[in-house]
Amino acid sequence: GKVLNVLAMVVLKHLNWVSKSRFRPVKANLELISHRLKTGVTISDFYALNSYMCKKWSQDVEMSKYIRPKTIYSARNFEQYLGELKTNQLKWKQNNEMSKM
């Protein structure tokens, strides 16, 4: 509905901001995000993933072209990328805790 559409636009604006892109809020882009929101993905997850994928791919000429809604938010890729992010967050947390000992 309307709320999902507004949330999807917020997520897309964040991707545009972190990637310095201008993806338009067209149906194809917003639907990808809305479908992920319906599965329980949070705005925080999207923000973290947007930042992570930009950091991971922006310096790579070959991969930087994939910083786009079609790639990041597709059903096939999204859970894989989110899982990778969560695994790395856990590793970073563990490394930080170990360094404090």
Secondary structure, 3 states (H helix, E strand, C coil): CHHHHHHHHHHHHHHHHHHCCCCCCCHHHHHHHHHHHHCCCCHHHHHHHHHHHHHHHCCCHHHHCCCCHHHHCCHHHHHHHHHHHHHHHHHHHHHHHHHCC
